[in-house]
Amino acid sequence: MHKYKPTYFICLFLILFCNALFAQEDKEYKIEGQLYTYYHECQENRSEDKVLLMADTLFSMAKAGGDIRMQAVSLSLKLDYFYFKGEEEDSIIYYVDKVKKFASETNQLKYYYFAWSDRLILHYLKTGNVNMALYQAQEMLKDAQTQDSKIGLLSCYNSLYQIYEIKDLRSLAIEYCLKAIELSEMYEMDNYNISISYAEVAKYYVDQHNADLALEYLKKAEASAKSDIHIANAKMIYVRYYLSINKPSEAWNSLQESKMTFQSDKKTTMYLKNYYEHEYYYYMSTNQYVRALESVDKQIEEELGLNERALRNGHYRKKGEIFLAMNRKDLAAEYLSKYIILEDSLRLNNEEITTSGYATLVNLEKVEREKNELLLRAQKKELHTKHIVIFSLTVLLLLVLYFLYRESLLNKCLKHSEDELRKAMNKAEIASKAKTNFIQSMSHEIRTPLNSIVGFSQVLGSKYEDDIESKEFASIIETNSNHLLRLITHVLELSDLDKSDDIETSFVTDINNCCRVSIDSVRNYLQPGVDLSFTPSSQELIVHSNPDRIMQVLINLLHNATKFTTQGSITLSYMHSEKDKKVFFSVSDTGIGIPVDKHEEVFERFAKLDAYAQGTGLGLSISKEISMRLGGELYIDEDYTRGTRFVFVIQYN
């Protein structure tokens, strides 16, 4: 069945969250009077130039009446004018800061985070500048945590969901969507768009082929709907649900029900592009390719009035896929080539924009630091707090490693009799379950502060360019935080492997891409003068396996090579056997080498030939376990004498 790309799913989420605040204003501000009437008149002219003067008038009226909430709304109207035009980024940033400043001074955090998340971050997402959006989301998360603001955390979780959805990190995206739902339910927050969140989770479970959970969340989406567009959105997700369980007639009925909503309510016309998106999906899934083309053309026509530049290139991809399904390979190649060219151009342009944006932010922060001594003291105090957090996390990690080491000793000591072995196994199983539950429950709390420490240390390093000592402290924090993250990741991976017996191997896997990503992941760890290269045996090799697990093993092997290779080269290569359905990877280096009598010992848990080297001795053990569960093996080539060569074999379908 044809599948959406995440970029197109996010369209509806972006547009609906753009209008959430004013929908809530309608709910909360149902009072008669000249102020409210004039507010609605401003709303109707939100896209016209005259709304700028009207917003000033509304602000004066609200100020005269002592209405601080409507004053915030009037400033937000000006922000909306430039936001929906989508052309003057400087004006958007200016009014975002103005709304935030006023909202902060008047203690109206709803507008404070609305301007930040639903305007500035969404602007970056709509224009394809995902890196700047992620930077702003991280800053907003720190701000919300500092202020202990639940509405700030909710806005941040929604923004992070949208960012990771666009970056095609579906699992991470849905994790933040579920966090937003959990926060809303736990504190009974007035989350106007929770119906959309339920629908997005349902869509995710449809894609995961979990129809029961998908239906459960779809029912929640319907029950929590607060507008016609919420209902229409749920109906459109039902289209996907019914197609996933092979009920095309019910899918068609849901599509028509959503269409009736768009036809009956003129306020929903700006969302028509999303209806045509689902119409296209239905026709592609039912092999009605000519109608699918018509739906794409209608969607393009609807998007002409919107400024979502980052989402438009996908229409070439859609048409290419349709023509490919129609066996019109010439037209398919033409449209897919256009899509690739435009995507590359957009990506390059976004990198330039992001670089320029970061440079501007660094300069502004430098000026602010020079003018404000108080801010400097606050940053030093926060740095001291981070030191305490790092120390606490280190102690916690040592406790976890102690429990693992104690379990290993226990298994070795209790092998004298069958009865004692049975008791030891029972104890080890209980300890393992407790350890797994503990690690899983603590993983987010450990990783989130560490990620914040890494990000904060990077910001500090850029802020203290002239202060060598402070910059060195920040670098030490960043380096050790990264080591801690790697240690924690190994412990968590070991826990996951102990808990599960199988690894899913049905994913389409690009072997060359796995190798390139692995190479790029360890490039920063190379020692000076060492050459890192990749020599593929073919230009393309697509198999069915598990790309994440393959990359995990390759990164472990490459990272190991970078630690012990001070000169020479590190080479990643592979060859495959069609007859045996196997791929043979090799990671060769010119490092210190491993004695032949230690070739088996290095694959044991916690094994370290150099007691002073960094690491827990878990990387090779985890890699060995993964290789066996992929139907292959991991061993050291005894014939290679220039250093060390690891051979990693997988069985593919």
Stockholm file with secondary structure:
# STOCKHOLM 1.0

chainA/1-653         MHKYKPTYFICLFLILFCNALFAQEDKEYKIEGQLYTYYHECQENRSEDKVLLMADTLFSMAKAGGDIRMQAVSLSLKLDYFYFKGEEEDSIIYYVDKVKKFASETNQLKYYYFAWSDRLILHYLKTGNVNMALYQAQEMLKDAQTQDSKIGLLSCYNSLYQIYEIKDLRSLAIEYCLKAIELSEMYEMDNYNISISYAEVAKYYVDQHNADLALEYLKKAEASAKSDIHIANAKMIYVRYYLSINKPSEAWNSLQESKMTFQSDKKTTMYLKNYYEHEYYYYMSTNQYVRALESVDKQIEEELGLNERALRNGHYRKKGEIFLAMNRKDLAAEYLSKYIILEDSLRLNNEEITTSGYATLVNLEKVEREKNELLLRAQKKELHTKHIVIFSLTVLLLLVLYFLYRESLLNKCLKHSEDELRKAMNKAEIASKAKTNFIQSMSHEIRTPLNSIVGFSQVLGSKYEDDIESKEFASIIETNSNHLLRLITHVLELSDLDKSDDIETSFVTDINNCCRVSIDSVRNYLQPGVDLSFTPSSQELIVHSNPDRIMQVLINLLHNATKFTTQGSITLSYMHSEKDKKVFFSVSDTGIGIPVDKHEEVFERFAKLDAYAQGTGLGLSISKEISMRLGGELYIDEDYTRGTRFVFVIQYN
#=GR chainA/1-653 SS CCCCCHHHHHHHHHHHHHTHHHHHHHHHTCCCSHHHHHHHHHHHTTTSTTHHHHHHHHHHHHHHTTCHHHHHHHHHHHHHHHHHHCCCHHHHHHHHHHHHHHHHHTTCHHHHHHHIIIIIIHHHHHTTCHHHHHHHHHHHHHHHHHHTCHHHHHHHHHHHHHHHHHTTCHHHHHHHHHHHHHHHHHTTCCCTTHHHHHHHHHHHHHHTTCHHHHHHHHHHHHHTCCSHHHHHHHHHHHHHHHHHTTCHHHHHHHHHHHHHHHHHCGGGGGGHHHHHHHHHHHHHHTTCHHHHHHHHHHHHHHHTTSCCGGGTTHHHHHHHHHHHHTTCHHHHHHHHHHHHHHHHHHHHHHHHHHHHHHHHHHHHHHHHHHHCHHHHHHHHHHHHHHHHHHHHHHHHHHHHHHHHHHHHHHHHHSCSSHHHHHHHHHHHHHHHHHHHHHHHHHHHHHHHHHHHHHHHHHHHHHHTSSCHHHHHHHHHHHHHHHHHHHHHHHHHHHHHHHHCSCCCCCEEEEHHHHHHHHHHHHGGGCCTTEEEEEECSSSCCEEEECHHHHHHHHHHHHHHHHHHCCSEEEEEEEEEETTTTEEEEEEEECSSCCCGGGTTGGGSTTCCSSTTSSSCSCHHHHHHHHHHHTTCEEEECTTCCSSEEEEEEEECC
#=GC SS_cons         CCCCCHHHHHHHHHHHHHTHHHHHHHHHTCCCSHHHHHHHHHHHTTTSTTHHHHHHHHHHHHHHTTCHHHHHHHHHHHHHHHHHHCCCHHHHHHHHHHHHHHHHHTTCHHHHHHHIIIIIIHHHHHTTCHHHHHHHHHHHHHHHHHHTCHHHHHHHHHHHHHHHHHTTCHHHHHHHHHHHHHHHHHTTCCCTTHHHHHHHHHHHHHHTTCHHHHHHHHHHHHHTCCSHHHHHHHHHHHHHHHHHTTCHHHHHHHHHHHHHHHHHCGGGGGGHHHHHHHHHHHHHHTTCHHHHHHHHHHHHHHHTTSCCGGGTTHHHHHHHHHHHHTTCHHHHHHHHHHHHHHHHHHHHHHHHHHHHHHHHHHHHHHHHHHHCHHHHHHHHHHHHHHHHHHHHHHHHHHHHHHHHHHHHHHHHHSCSSHHHHHHHHHHHHHHHHHHHHHHHHHHHHHHHHHHHHHHHHHHHHHHTSSCHHHHHHHHHHHHHHHHHHHHHHHHHHHHHHHHCSCCCCCEEEEHHHHHHHHHHHHGGGCCTTEEEEEECSSSCCEEEECHHHHHHHHHHHHHHHHHHCCSEEEEEEEEEETTTTEEEEEEEECSSCCCGGGTTGGGSTTCCSSTTSSSCSCHHHHHHHHHHHTTCEEEECTTCCSSEEEEEEEECC
//
